[in-house]
Amino acid sequence: MVNTTDVKKAVRQHSEMEEFFTGGFTVKGRTENVHTSQSQTIKDKQAKLDAIAEEVHKCCKCGLGKTRTNAVPGEGNPDARIVFVGEAPGADEDAQGRPFVGRAGHLLDKIINAMGLKRSDVYICNILKCRPPENRDPRPDEVINCLPYLQEQLEIIEPEIIVALGAHAARTLLENNKSIGQLRGKLHDYYPSLGKPPVKLMATYHPAYLLRSYSPENRRRVWEDMKKVLSELNLPIPEKNG
Ligand code: SF4
């Protein structure tokens, strides 16, 4: 039988979460003026990302190629200053072929909006491009096979900062085995490839974890992490949640 106290609690948490991460403030966006040469660069980047997406859609390098409904290469601004990287597609993403479109995706949208940005300003993708059955954790062989796609995407987009959502994404990109509690809250260096300068990386809780482990403290921690991201990019920090 459904416990009405639990239902009420879930409804209250949902509305509080909505309020916390919903903008109601004015934030100046990035400069929208794009010159011809920049416009060509963006087109080139998009073409390269499209080529990767095409490869991903045909990919069967690991077993997930057989169990997926749709591959989920990633989407967003090819010239984004921020790239959000999650762990792997879930059921909604697998069904639609798009990243972060379920409940966790809805919360990620709220977080992005709370930062004074739009989803179309950033790029969103995952370590794995196909859904592991029953949302189990990615296996090492799957990560080894799939990671080159993400590495290529990051080299094309050249973000100024990567936000790793959750422990799996953070550990994979930072090549360590620390907990998300140890990793979040400070900027790390992600090394794209030999000879390339490091890219700043902020680890924070995965929105799905935030939905499961709702608490004012956890959502405050995520917001503190995002404020550091904005500060690193010299973007205004919205007053509302500050
Ligand atoms: S998870 Fe990655 S490596 Fe495995 S089939 Fe999908 S795209 Fe290919």
py3Dmol code that shows the C-alpha trace and the ligand (Angstrom):
import py3Dmol

protein = """\
ATOM      1  CA  MET A   1       0.000   0.000   0.000  1.00  0.00           C
ATOM      2  CA  VAL A   2       1.280   3.480  -0.818  1.00  0.00           C
ATOM      3  CA  ASN A   3       2.294   5.417   2.261  1.00  0.00           C
ATOM      4  CA  THR A   4       0.580   8.826   2.038  1.00  0.00           C
ATOM      5  CA  THR A   5       3.275  10.435   4.188  1.00  0.00           C
ATOM      6  CA  ASP A   6       5.886   9.322   1.633  1.00  0.00           C
ATOM      7  CA  VAL A   7       3.785  10.649  -1.248  1.00  0.00           C
ATOM      8  CA  LYS A   8       3.328  14.002   0.463  1.00  0.00           C
ATOM      9  CA  LYS A   9       7.044  14.140   1.218  1.00  0.00           C
ATOM     10  CA  ALA A  10       7.900  13.376  -2.429  1.00  0.00           C
ATOM     11  CA  VAL A  11       5.504  16.067  -3.679  1.00  0.00           C
ATOM     12  CA  ARG A  12       6.950  18.607  -1.235  1.00  0.00           C
ATOM     13  CA  GLN A  13      10.502  17.705  -2.219  1.00  0.00           C
ATOM     14  CA  HIS A  14       9.652  18.026  -5.895  1.00  0.00           C
ATOM     15  CA  SER A  15       8.130  21.479  -5.502  1.00  0.00           C
ATOM     16  CA  GLU A  16      11.014  22.661  -3.318  1.00  0.00           C
ATOM     17  CA  MET A  17      13.505  21.351  -5.882  1.00  0.00           C
ATOM     18  CA  GLU A  18      11.608  23.127  -8.662  1.00  0.00           C
ATOM     19  CA  GLU A  19      11.662  26.362  -6.721  1.00  0.00           C
ATOM     20  CA  PHE A  20      15.315  26.070  -5.786  1.00  0.00           C
ATOM     21  CA  PHE A  21      16.582  25.462  -9.282  1.00  0.00           C
ATOM     22  CA  THR A  22      14.107  27.629 -11.183  1.00  0.00           C
ATOM     23  CA  GLY A  23      15.402  30.965 -12.315  1.00  0.00           C
ATOM     24  CA  GLY A  24      13.483  34.096 -11.429  1.00  0.00           C
ATOM     25  CA  PHE A  25      16.425  36.364 -11.823  1.00  0.00           C
ATOM     26  CA  THR A  26      18.043  38.221 -14.635  1.00  0.00           C
ATOM     27  CA  VAL A  27      21.406  37.079 -15.840  1.00  0.00           C
ATOM     28  CA  LYS A  28      23.295  38.397 -18.822  1.00  0.00           C
ATOM     29  CA  GLY A  29      24.117  35.615 -21.264  1.00  0.00           C
ATOM     30  CA  ARG A  30      27.318  35.246 -23.174  1.00  0.00           C
ATOM     31  CA  THR A  31      28.006  37.522 -26.095  1.00  0.00           C
ATOM     32  CA  GLU A  32      25.856  36.314 -28.932  1.00  0.00           C
ATOM     33  CA  ASN A  33      27.760  38.103 -31.717  1.00  0.00           C
ATOM     34  CA  VAL A  34      29.303  35.459 -33.908  1.00  0.00           C
ATOM     35  CA  HIS A  35      31.652  36.612 -36.645  1.00  0.00           C
ATOM     36  CA  THR A  36      32.009  34.821 -39.976  1.00  0.00           C
ATOM     37  CA  SER A  37      35.221  32.974 -39.063  1.00  0.00           C
ATOM     38  CA  GLN A  38      33.713  31.889 -35.730  1.00  0.00           C
ATOM     39  CA  SER A  39      30.597  30.804 -37.526  1.00  0.00           C
ATOM     40  CA  GLN A  40      32.703  28.617 -39.847  1.00  0.00           C
ATOM     41  CA  THR A  41      34.520  27.129 -36.836  1.00  0.00           C
ATOM     42  CA  ILE A  42      31.194  26.260 -35.239  1.00  0.00           C
ATOM     43  CA  LYS A  43      29.982  24.653 -38.475  1.00  0.00           C
ATOM     44  CA  ASP A  44      33.211  22.633 -38.688  1.00  0.00           C
ATOM     45  CA  LYS A  45      32.851  21.508 -35.085  1.00  0.00           C
ATOM     46  CA  GLN A  46      29.228  20.498 -35.681  1.00  0.00           C
ATOM     47  CA  ALA A  47      30.212  18.516 -38.778  1.00  0.00           C
ATOM     48  CA  LYS A  48      32.874  16.637 -36.787  1.00  0.00           C
ATOM     49  CA  LEU A  49      30.442  15.936 -33.946  1.00  0.00           C
ATOM     50  CA  ASP A  50      27.865  14.716 -36.468  1.00  0.00           C
ATOM     51  CA  ALA A  51      30.461  12.323 -37.895  1.00  0.00           C
ATOM     52  CA  ILE A  52      31.114  10.913 -34.403  1.00  0.00           C
ATOM     53  CA  ALA A  53      27.371  10.578 -33.795  1.00  0.00           C
ATOM     54  CA  GLU A  54      27.037   8.627 -37.041  1.00  0.00           C
ATOM     55  CA  GLU A  55      29.805   6.254 -35.919  1.00  0.00           C
ATOM     56  CA  VAL A  56      28.203   5.852 -32.498  1.00  0.00           C
ATOM     57  CA  HIS A  57      24.846   4.968 -34.044  1.00  0.00           C
ATOM     58  CA  LYS A  58      26.498   2.140 -35.978  1.00  0.00           C
ATOM     59  CA  CYS A  59      28.844   1.066 -33.169  1.00  0.00           C
ATOM     60  CA  CYS A  60      28.882  -2.485 -31.839  1.00  0.00           C
ATOM     61  CA  LYS A  61      32.289  -2.375 -30.152  1.00  0.00           C
ATOM     62  CA  CYS A  62      30.812  -3.663 -26.899  1.00  0.00           C
ATOM     63  CA  GLY A  63      27.788  -5.772 -25.977  1.00  0.00           C
ATOM     64  CA  LEU A  64      25.603  -2.732 -25.328  1.00  0.00           C
ATOM     65  CA  GLY A  65      25.367  -2.254 -29.091  1.00  0.00           C
ATOM     66  CA  LYS A  66      23.070  -5.281 -29.142  1.00  0.00           C
ATOM     67  CA  THR A  67      20.836  -4.361 -26.204  1.00  0.00           C
ATOM     68  CA  ARG A  68      20.278  -0.644 -26.819  1.00  0.00           C
ATOM     69  CA  THR A  69      17.190   0.782 -28.506  1.00  0.00           C
ATOM     70  CA  ASN A  70      18.992   3.946 -29.560  1.00  0.00           C
ATOM     71  CA  ALA A  71      22.554   5.082 -29.084  1.00  0.00           C
ATOM     72  CA  VAL A  72      22.857   8.466 -27.357  1.00  0.00           C
ATOM     73  CA  PRO A  73      25.912  10.303 -28.689  1.00  0.00           C
ATOM     74  CA  GLY A  74      25.227  13.646 -26.981  1.00  0.00           C
ATOM     75  CA  GLU A  75      23.833  17.008 -27.993  1.00  0.00           C
ATOM     76  CA  GLY A  76      24.200  20.724 -27.548  1.00  0.00           C
ATOM     77  CA  ASN A  77      26.334  23.662 -28.534  1.00  0.00           C
ATOM     78  CA  PRO A  78      29.346  22.456 -30.568  1.00  0.00           C
ATOM     79  CA  ASP A  79      31.295  25.451 -29.256  1.00  0.00           C
ATOM     80  CA  ALA A  80      30.140  25.155 -25.645  1.00  0.00           C
ATOM     81  CA  ARG A  81      32.198  26.573 -22.807  1.00  0.00           C
ATOM     82  CA  ILE A  82      30.747  23.928 -20.484  1.00  0.00           C
ATOM     83  CA  VAL A  83      30.298  20.222 -21.203  1.00  0.00           C
ATOM     84  CA  PHE A  84      28.235  18.148 -18.772  1.00  0.00           C
ATOM     85  CA  VAL A  85      29.218  14.480 -18.716  1.00  0.00           C
ATOM     86  CA  GLY A  86      27.063  11.825 -17.070  1.00  0.00           C
ATOM     87  CA  GLU A  87      27.534   8.109 -16.683  1.00  0.00           C
ATOM     88  CA  ALA A  88      25.290   6.442 -19.272  1.00  0.00           C
ATOM     89  CA  PRO A  89      21.856   6.787 -20.871  1.00  0.00           C
ATOM     90  CA  GLY A  90      18.834   5.578 -18.876  1.00  0.00           C
ATOM     91  CA  ALA A  91      15.505   4.238 -20.113  1.00  0.00           C
ATOM     92  CA  ASP A  92      14.126   7.587 -21.347  1.00  0.00           C
ATOM     93  CA  GLU A  93      17.382   8.450 -23.096  1.00  0.00           C
ATOM     94  CA  ASP A  94      17.568   4.991 -24.691  1.00  0.00           C
ATOM     95  CA  ALA A  95      13.997   5.403 -25.964  1.00  0.00           C
ATOM     96  CA  GLN A  96      14.582   8.887 -27.400  1.00  0.00           C
ATOM     97  CA  GLY A  97      18.260   8.773 -28.383  1.00  0.00           C
ATOM     98  CA  ARG A  98      18.897  12.005 -26.463  1.00  0.00           C
ATOM     99  CA  PRO A  99      20.874  12.588 -23.259  1.00  0.00           C
ATOM    100  CA  PHE A 100      19.291  13.605 -19.947  1.00  0.00           C
ATOM    101  CA  VAL A 101      15.629  13.739 -20.983  1.00  0.00           C
ATOM    102  CA  GLY A 102      14.009  11.886 -18.050  1.00  0.00           C
ATOM    103  CA  ARG A 103      13.470  13.138 -14.496  1.00  0.00           C
ATOM    104  CA  ALA A 104      17.185  13.543 -13.907  1.00  0.00           C
ATOM    105  CA  GLY A 105      17.425  15.432 -17.195  1.00  0.00           C
ATOM    106  CA  HIS A 106      14.616  17.725 -16.135  1.00  0.00           C
ATOM    107  CA  LEU A 107      16.539  18.518 -12.961  1.00  0.00           C
ATOM    108  CA  LEU A 108      19.740  19.083 -14.945  1.00  0.00           C
ATOM    109  CA  ASP A 109      17.820  21.584 -17.105  1.00  0.00           C
ATOM    110  CA  LYS A 110      16.756  23.379 -13.917  1.00  0.00           C
ATOM    111  CA  ILE A 111      20.330  23.510 -12.690  1.00  0.00           C
ATOM    112  CA  ILE A 112      21.532  24.888 -16.038  1.00  0.00           C
ATOM    113  CA  ASN A 113      18.757  27.490 -16.006  1.00  0.00           C
ATOM    114  CA  ALA A 114      19.585  28.417 -12.420  1.00  0.00           C
ATOM    115  CA  MET A 115      23.114  29.143 -13.657  1.00  0.00           C
ATOM    116  CA  GLY A 116      21.628  31.720 -16.024  1.00  0.00           C
ATOM    117  CA  LEU A 117      22.195  29.482 -19.051  1.00  0.00           C
ATOM    118  CA  LYS A 118      20.060  27.540 -21.477  1.00  0.00           C
ATOM    119  CA  ARG A 119      20.431  23.870 -22.365  1.00  0.00           C
ATOM    120  CA  SER A 120      21.397  24.986 -25.873  1.00  0.00           C
ATOM    121  CA  ASP A 121      24.372  26.936 -24.440  1.00  0.00           C
ATOM    122  CA  VAL A 122      26.093  23.800 -23.174  1.00  0.00           C
ATOM    123  CA  TYR A 123      26.917  20.330 -24.471  1.00  0.00           C
ATOM    124  CA  ILE A 124      25.507  17.271 -22.682  1.00  0.00           C
ATOM    125  CA  CYS A 125      26.716  13.703 -23.071  1.00  0.00           C
ATOM    126  CA  ASN A 126      27.748  10.568 -21.205  1.00  0.00           C
ATOM    127  CA  ILE A 127      30.764   8.334 -20.730  1.00  0.00           C
ATOM    128  CA  LEU A 128      28.834   5.428 -22.306  1.00  0.00           C
ATOM    129  CA  LYS A 129      26.781   6.105 -25.398  1.00  0.00           C
ATOM    130  CA  CYS A 130      24.441   3.117 -24.930  1.00  0.00           C
ATOM    131  CA  ARG A 131      22.256   2.130 -21.995  1.00  0.00           C
ATOM    132  CA  PRO A 132      23.452  -0.693 -19.764  1.00  0.00           C
ATOM    133  CA  PRO A 133      20.528  -3.091 -19.152  1.00  0.00           C
ATOM    134  CA  GLU A 134      18.566  -2.268 -15.993  1.00  0.00           C
ATOM    135  CA  ASN A 135      20.808   0.794 -15.574  1.00  0.00           C
ATOM    136  CA  ARG A 136      23.577  -1.322 -14.054  1.00  0.00           C
ATOM    137  CA  ASP A 137      27.005   0.229 -13.574  1.00  0.00           C
ATOM    138  CA  PRO A 138      29.197   0.467 -16.681  1.00  0.00           C
ATOM    139  CA  ARG A 139      31.681  -2.405 -17.037  1.00  0.00           C
ATOM    140  CA  PRO A 140      35.373  -1.692 -17.564  1.00  0.00           C
ATOM    141  CA  ASP A 141      35.415  -3.159 -21.086  1.00  0.00           C
ATOM    142  CA  GLU A 142      32.435  -0.981 -22.060  1.00  0.00           C
ATOM    143  CA  VAL A 143      34.160   2.140 -20.772  1.00  0.00           C
ATOM    144  CA  ILE A 144      37.426   1.266 -22.539  1.00  0.00           C
ATOM    145  CA  ASN A 145      35.588   0.766 -25.830  1.00  0.00           C
ATOM    146  CA  CYS A 146      33.371   3.824 -25.557  1.00  0.00           C
ATOM    147  CA  LEU A 147      35.629   6.432 -23.975  1.00  0.00           C
ATOM    148  CA  PRO A 148      37.415   7.395 -27.227  1.00  0.00           C
ATOM    149  CA  TYR A 149      34.124   8.846 -28.542  1.00  0.00           C
ATOM    150  CA  LEU A 150      33.866  11.191 -25.562  1.00  0.00           C
ATOM    151  CA  GLN A 151      37.554  12.063 -25.740  1.00  0.00           C
ATOM    152  CA  GLU A 152      37.115  13.039 -29.395  1.00  0.00           C
ATOM    153  CA  GLN A 153      34.000  15.080 -28.613  1.00  0.00           C
ATOM    154  CA  LEU A 154      35.877  16.989 -25.924  1.00  0.00           C
ATOM    155  CA  GLU A 155      38.809  17.640 -28.242  1.00  0.00           C
ATOM    156  CA  ILE A 156      36.447  19.044 -30.886  1.00  0.00           C
ATOM    157  CA  ILE A 157      34.339  21.183 -28.558  1.00  0.00           C
ATOM    158  CA  GLU A 158      37.333  22.391 -26.523  1.00  0.00           C
ATOM    159  CA  PRO A 159      35.258  23.387 -23.483  1.00  0.00           C
ATOM    160  CA  GLU A 160      36.748  25.618 -20.827  1.00  0.00           C
ATOM    161  CA  ILE A 161      35.254  23.444 -18.134  1.00  0.00           C
ATOM    162  CA  ILE A 162      33.803  19.959 -17.846  1.00  0.00           C
ATOM    163  CA  VAL A 163      31.177  19.151 -15.235  1.00  0.00           C
ATOM    164  CA  ALA A 164      31.344  15.471 -14.341  1.00  0.00           C
ATOM    165  CA  LEU A 165      27.975  14.342 -13.027  1.00  0.00           C
ATOM    166  CA  GLY A 166      28.450  11.606 -10.468  1.00  0.00           C
ATOM    167  CA  ALA A 167      31.265   9.376  -9.325  1.00  0.00           C
ATOM    168  CA  HIS A 168      31.529   7.209 -12.456  1.00  0.00           C
ATOM    169  CA  ALA A 169      32.008  10.132 -14.814  1.00  0.00           C
ATOM    170  CA  ALA A 170      34.413  11.924 -12.460  1.00  0.00           C
ATOM    171  CA  ARG A 171      36.531   8.845 -11.736  1.00  0.00           C
ATOM    172  CA  THR A 172      36.723   7.866 -15.385  1.00  0.00           C
ATOM    173  CA  LEU A 173      37.808  11.308 -16.570  1.00  0.00           C
ATOM    174  CA  LEU A 174      40.214  11.879 -13.682  1.00  0.00           C
ATOM    175  CA  GLU A 175      41.483   8.299 -13.750  1.00  0.00           C
ATOM    176  CA  ASN A 176      41.215   7.719 -10.027  1.00  0.00           C
ATOM    177  CA  ASN A 177      39.006   5.801  -7.665  1.00  0.00           C
ATOM    178  CA  LYS A 178      37.967   8.477  -5.201  1.00  0.00           C
ATOM    179  CA  SER A 179      34.423   8.951  -3.949  1.00  0.00           C
ATOM    180  CA  ILE A 180      32.243  11.762  -5.238  1.00  0.00           C
ATOM    181  CA  GLY A 181      32.390  13.227  -1.725  1.00  0.00           C
ATOM    182  CA  GLN A 182      36.161  13.517  -2.060  1.00  0.00           C
ATOM    183  CA  LEU A 183      36.064  14.792  -5.639  1.00  0.00           C
ATOM    184  CA  ARG A 184      33.260  17.347  -5.624  1.00  0.00           C
ATOM    185  CA  GLY A 185      33.600  20.957  -4.578  1.00  0.00           C
ATOM    186  CA  LYS A 186      36.951  21.703  -6.163  1.00  0.00           C
ATOM    187  CA  LEU A 187      38.379  22.110  -9.622  1.00  0.00           C
ATOM    188  CA  HIS A 188      40.516  19.325 -11.061  1.00  0.00           C
ATOM    189  CA  ASP A 189      42.531  19.022 -14.263  1.00  0.00           C
ATOM    190  CA  TYR A 190      41.349  16.746 -17.066  1.00  0.00           C
ATOM    191  CA  TYR A 191      44.087  15.876 -19.564  1.00  0.00           C
ATOM    192  CA  PRO A 192      42.621  15.546 -23.091  1.00  0.00           C
ATOM    193  CA  SER A 193      45.656  13.974 -24.757  1.00  0.00           C
ATOM    194  CA  LEU A 194      49.412  14.226 -24.725  1.00  0.00           C
ATOM    195  CA  GLY A 195      50.612  17.723 -25.497  1.00  0.00           C
ATOM    196  CA  LYS A 196      47.206  19.359 -25.020  1.00  0.00           C
ATOM    197  CA  PRO A 197      46.669  21.715 -22.084  1.00  0.00           C
ATOM    198  CA  PRO A 198      44.494  20.419 -19.226  1.00  0.00           C
ATOM    199  CA  VAL A 199      40.833  21.382 -19.022  1.00  0.00           C
ATOM    200  CA  LYS A 200      39.260  22.319 -15.696  1.00  0.00           C
ATOM    201  CA  LEU A 201      36.837  19.739 -14.349  1.00  0.00           C
ATOM    202  CA  MET A 202      34.244  20.136 -11.610  1.00  0.00           C
ATOM    203  CA  ALA A 203      32.725  16.988 -10.166  1.00  0.00           C
ATOM    204  CA  THR A 204      29.301  17.157  -8.598  1.00  0.00           C
ATOM    205  CA  TYR A 205      26.420  14.870  -7.699  1.00  0.00           C
ATOM    206  CA  HIS A 206      24.514  13.215 -10.534  1.00  0.00           C
ATOM    207  CA  PRO A 207      20.988  14.687 -10.769  1.00  0.00           C
ATOM    208  CA  ALA A 208      19.572  11.154 -10.354  1.00  0.00           C
ATOM    209  CA  TYR A 209      21.398  10.890  -7.021  1.00  0.00           C
ATOM    210  CA  LEU A 210      20.079  14.306  -6.059  1.00  0.00           C
ATOM    211  CA  LEU A 211      16.539  13.098  -6.773  1.00  0.00           C
ATOM    212  CA  ARG A 212      17.099   9.977  -4.675  1.00  0.00           C
ATOM    213  CA  SER A 213      18.977  11.627  -1.834  1.00  0.00           C
ATOM    214  CA  TYR A 214      17.097  14.828  -1.655  1.00  0.00           C
ATOM    215  CA  SER A 215      18.184  17.125   1.106  1.00  0.00           C
ATOM    216  CA  PRO A 216      18.703  20.877   1.364  1.00  0.00           C
ATOM    217  CA  GLU A 217      22.350  20.109   2.092  1.00  0.00           C
ATOM    218  CA  ASN A 218      22.873  18.104  -1.124  1.00  0.00           C
ATOM    219  CA  ARG A 219      21.153  20.595  -3.383  1.00  0.00           C
ATOM    220  CA  ARG A 220      23.136  23.386  -1.689  1.00  0.00           C
ATOM    221  CA  ARG A 221      26.353  21.467  -2.415  1.00  0.00           C
ATOM    222  CA  VAL A 222      25.450  21.156  -6.109  1.00  0.00           C
ATOM    223  CA  TRP A 223      24.689  24.852  -6.271  1.00  0.00           C
ATOM    224  CA  GLU A 224      28.009  25.677  -4.575  1.00  0.00           C
ATOM    225  CA  ASP A 225      29.766  23.542  -7.228  1.00  0.00           C
ATOM    226  CA  MET A 226      27.942  25.348 -10.037  1.00  0.00           C
ATOM    227  CA  LYS A 227      28.814  28.738  -8.573  1.00  0.00           C
ATOM    228  CA  LYS A 228      32.490  27.739  -8.758  1.00  0.00           C
ATOM    229  CA  VAL A 229      31.981  26.783 -12.420  1.00  0.00           C
ATOM    230  CA  LEU A 230      30.430  30.181 -13.169  1.00  0.00           C
ATOM    231  CA  SER A 231      33.169  31.945 -11.292  1.00  0.00           C
ATOM    232  CA  GLU A 232      35.868  30.047 -13.210  1.00  0.00           C
ATOM    233  CA  LEU A 233      34.227  31.211 -16.457  1.00  0.00           C
ATOM    234  CA  ASN A 234      33.821  34.777 -15.218  1.00  0.00           C
ATOM    235  CA  LEU A 235      30.069  34.470 -15.656  1.00  0.00           C
ATOM    236  CA  PRO A 236      27.692  36.297 -13.336  1.00  0.00           C
ATOM    237  CA  ILE A 237      26.450  34.299 -10.382  1.00  0.00           C
ATOM    238  CA  PRO A 238      22.691  34.626 -10.033  1.00  0.00           C
ATOM    239  CA  GLU A 239      21.739  36.255  -6.747  1.00  0.00           C
ATOM    240  CA  LYS A 240      18.705  34.137  -5.991  1.00  0.00           C
ATOM    241  CA  ASN A 241      20.430  31.060  -4.692  1.00  0.00           C
ATOM    242  CA  GLY A 242      23.637  32.682  -3.644  1.00  0.00           C
TER     243      GLY A 242
END
"""
ligand_1 = """\
8
SF4
S 28.431 1.680 -25.456
Fe 29.905 2.738 -26.769
S 31.362 1.151 -27.394
Fe 29.528 0.106 -26.640
S 28.274 -0.220 -28.474
Fe 27.620 1.705 -27.562
S 28.773 3.266 -28.636
Fe 29.809 1.315 -29.016
"""
view = py3Dmol.view(width=600, height=400)
view.addModel(protein, "pdb")
view.setStyle({"model": 0}, {"cartoon": {"style": "trace"}})
view.addModel(ligand_1, "xyz")
view.setStyle({"model": 1}, {"stick": {}})
view.zoomTo()
view.show()
